């Protein structure tokens, strides 16, 4: 089993975060409008949820819409907001049936009322889910969340990292304190964090895939998890201080179609 952070000391599963990049480029490469790429990306979300349920993943965070995305063309933003609303409405019953708890992290004051209502409904309907915690980031900025969390604190009082993480979860509507990110995946060939979960990803292993998000599948997720399991995670300590098993050799068992770069 992969070595856990202190926040996950009582858990067996992983926290995997994915920056879902490449929808527009996928559509353009096929001569389709960007909206078609976003719709195909929504299908990839459901595939990824199903695949995660079959893997040792307790928490899955999907970075869907950064606060910077408001600068995109108004028509594209409207399409994305409609897709989010439709997705939450359509997945409310299936997620509840599958035991998937859904939380939406990020700001809510700039979202349309019908989208906000859909978020409230899916969170309420899935609140008791135990099989996996699915978090979807909409209008999310890690820097903004950190600033807003810091502004709530009494700076004359020393606080622990755990206390700060708790406040950070509150300002982000995170559904309570969650484990730190173990594995951060970015699709689409880019290799940057793009303001995603900066505090929570302090010790995350990073995987960058050339695969565009609409083409992301169970084999890609499985290969990324296997790549993580092959790593020695030391968290700043010496190797002999880390209580973990030697890494498993995974190269012969990774699907040939999955290209993984892990940093």
C-alpha positions in Angstrom: 0.0 0.0 0.0 1.2 3.5 -0.8 2.6 5.5 2.1 0.0 7.9 3.4 0.3 11.5 4.7 -0.5 12.3 8.3 -4.1 13.3 7.4 -4.6 9.9 5.8 -3.1 7.8 8.6 -6.4 6.1 9.3 -7.3 5.5 5.6 -6.4 2.9 3.0 -7.5 4.7 -0.2 -5.9 7.4 -2.2 -6.9 11.0 -3.0 -6.5 11.5 -6.7 -7.0 14.8 -8.4 -7.3 15.4 -12.1 -6.9 18.5 -14.2 -9.2 17.7 -17.1 -7.5 19.4 -20.0 -7.8 19.1 -23.7 -11.5 19.2 -24.5 -11.3 22.1 -26.9 -8.2 20.8 -28.7 -9.7 17.4 -29.0 -12.8 18.9 -30.7 -10.7 21.1 -33.0 -8.5 18.2 -34.1 -11.7 16.4 -35.3 -13.2 19.5 -37.0 -15.8 19.9 -34.3 -16.9 23.0 -32.3 -15.3 23.3 -28.9 -18.7 22.7 -27.3 -18.5 19.1 -28.7 -15.3 18.6 -26.8 -16.8 19.8 -23.6 -19.8 17.4 -24.0 -17.4 14.5 -24.7 -15.4 15.5 -21.6 -18.6 15.1 -19.5 -18.8 11.5 -20.7 -15.2 11.0 -19.7 -16.1 12.2 -16.2 -18.6 9.4 -15.7 -16.1 6.8 -17.1 -13.5 8.0 -14.7 -15.9 7.9 -11.7 -16.7 4.2 -12.6 -13.0 3.4 -13.0 -12.1 5.0 -9.7 -14.6 2.9 -7.9 -12.6 -0.2 -9.0 -9.3 1.2 -7.7 -8.0 2.1 -4.2 -9.3 5.6 -4.5 -11.3 7.1 -1.6 -11.4 10.7 -2.8 -11.5 11.9 -6.5 -11.2 15.6 -7.2 -11.9 16.8 -10.7 -10.8 20.3 -11.7 -13.6 21.4 -14.1 -13.6 25.2 -14.2 -10.9 27.5 -12.9 -11.8 31.0 -11.8 -9.6 32.2 -14.7 -12.0 30.4 -17.2 -14.5 33.2 -16.8 -12.3 35.1 -19.3 -13.2 32.7 -22.0 -15.8 33.6 -24.7 -19.2 34.1 -23.1 -20.8 31.5 -25.3 -18.3 28.8 -24.2 -18.8 29.7 -20.6 -22.5 29.5 -21.0 -22.1 26.0 -22.5 -20.0 24.8 -19.7 -22.4 26.1 -17.0 -25.2 24.3 -18.8 -23.2 21.1 -18.9 -22.4 21.4 -15.2 -26.1 21.8 -14.4 -27.2 18.9 -16.6 -24.5 16.7 -15.2 -25.4 17.3 -11.6 -29.1 16.7 -12.4 -28.5 13.6 -14.4 -26.0 12.1 -11.9 -27.8 12.7 -8.7 -29.6 9.4 -8.6 -26.8 7.2 -10.1 -24.3 8.7 -7.6 -26.6 8.1 -4.7 -27.2 4.5 -5.8 -23.4 3.9 -6.2 -22.7 5.4 -2.8 -20.7 8.3 -4.3 -20.7 11.4 -2.1 -20.5 14.5 -4.3 -19.2 17.9 -3.2 -18.6 20.9 -5.4 -15.6 23.1 -4.3 -15.1 26.7 -5.3 -17.0 29.9 -5.2 -20.8 29.9 -5.5 -21.7 33.5 -5.5 -21.0 33.9 -9.3 -23.0 30.8 -10.3 -26.4 31.0 -11.8 -29.3 30.2 -9.5 -30.3 27.0 -11.3 -26.8 25.7 -11.2 -26.5 26.5 -7.5 -29.8 24.6 -6.9 -28.5 21.6 -8.8 -25.4 21.6 -6.7 -27.4 21.8 -3.5 -29.6 18.9 -4.6 -26.8 16.5 -5.6 -24.9 17.2 -2.4 -27.9 16.6 -0.3 -28.9 13.4 -2.2 -25.4 11.9 -1.9 -24.4 13.1 1.5 -24.4 9.6 3.0 -22.2 8.0 0.3 -19.4 5.9 1.6 -17.9 4.3 -1.5 -16.0 7.4 -2.7 -16.0 11.1 -2.2 -16.2 12.9 -5.6 -15.3 16.6 -5.5 -15.8 18.7 -8.6 -14.1 22.1 -8.7 -16.2 24.8 -10.3 -15.1 28.5 -10.2 -12.2 27.3 -8.1 -8.8 29.1 -7.5 -6.4 27.7 -5.0 -4.7 31.1 -4.5 -8.1 32.7 -3.9 -9.1 30.0 -1.5 -5.9 30.4 0.5 -6.2 34.1 0.7 -9.9 33.9 1.8 -8.9 31.3 4.5 -6.0 33.4 5.7 -8.4 36.4 6.0 -10.6 34.5 8.5 -7.8 33.7 10.9 -6.6 35.7 13.9 -3.0 36.3 12.8 -1.9 36.8 16.4 -2.6 33.2 17.2 -0.4 30.4 15.9 -2.4 27.7 14.1 -1.5 24.2 13.0 -1.5 23.1 9.3 -4.5 20.9 10.2 -6.4 23.9 11.5 -5.6 25.9 8.4 -6.6 23.0 6.2 -10.0 22.9 8.0 -10.6 26.6 7.3 -9.5 26.2 3.7 -12.1 23.5 3.3 -14.8 25.7 4.7 -14.2 28.6 2.4 -14.1 26.3 -0.6 -17.3 24.4 0.3 -15.1 21.3 0.4 -17.5 19.1 2.3 -15.2 19.0 5.4 -11.6 18.2 5.8 -10.2 15.8 3.1 -6.9 13.9 2.9 -4.0 15.6 1.1 -3.7 14.8 -2.6 -1.6 11.7 -3.3 -1.7 11.8 -7.1 -2.3 14.7 -9.3 -3.0 13.9 -13.0 -3.1 16.4 -15.8 -4.3 15.4 -19.3 -3.8 17.2 -22.6 0.0 17.3 -22.6 0.5 20.5 -20.5 2.8 20.3 -17.4 1.6 22.9 -14.9 -0.7 23.1 -11.9 -2.9 26.0 -13.1 -3.9 27.1 -9.6 -5.2 23.6 -8.7 -5.2 22.5 -5.0 -1.9 24.1 -4.2 -2.1 23.6 -0.4 -3.4 20.0 -0.7 -0.9 18.9 -3.3 2.2 19.8 -1.4 3.5 16.2 -1.5 1.4 14.9 -4.4 3.1 12.8 -7.1 2.5 14.4 -10.5 1.5 12.6 -13.7 1.2 14.3 -17.0 -0.5 12.6 -19.9 -0.6 13.5 -23.6 -4.1 12.1 -23.7 -6.8 14.7 -24.3 -9.5 14.5 -21.6 -12.3 13.2 -23.8 -10.1 10.1 -24.6 -9.1 9.5 -21.0 -10.2 6.0 -19.9 -9.9 3.4 -17.2 -6.6 2.2 -18.6 -5.1 5.7 -18.2 -6.3 6.0 -14.6 -5.0 2.5 -13.7 -1.6 3.2 -15.2 -1.3 6.5 -13.3 -2.2 4.7 -10.0 0.3 2.0 -10.8 3.0 4.6 -11.5 2.3 6.1 -8.1 2.6 2.8 -6.4 6.0 2.3 -7.9 7.3 5.5 -6.1 9.1 5.8 -2.8 7.1 8.6 -1.0 9.4 10.1 1.7 7.7 13.4 2.6 11.0 15.1 3.3 12.3 12.2 5.4 15.2 9.8 4.9 14.4 6.6 3.2 15.1 4.5 6.3 12.6 6.6 8.2 9.7 5.8 5.8 7.7 2.8 6.9 6.7 1.5 3.4 7.2 -1.4 1.2 9.8 -1.3 -1.6 8.2 -0.1 -4.9 6.6 -2.7 -7.1 7.9 -3.0 -10.6 5.0 -2.0 -12.8 6.4 -1.4 -16.2 5.6 -4.8 -17.5 2.0 -4.6 -16.3 1.0 -1.1 -17.5 -1.2 -1.0 -20.6 0.9 -0.2 -23.7 -1.5 2.5 -24.8 -1.1 4.5 -21.6 1.9 6.9 -21.7 2.8 8.2 -18.2 5.2 10.9 -17.2 5.6 11.1 -13.4 7.6 13.8 -11.7 
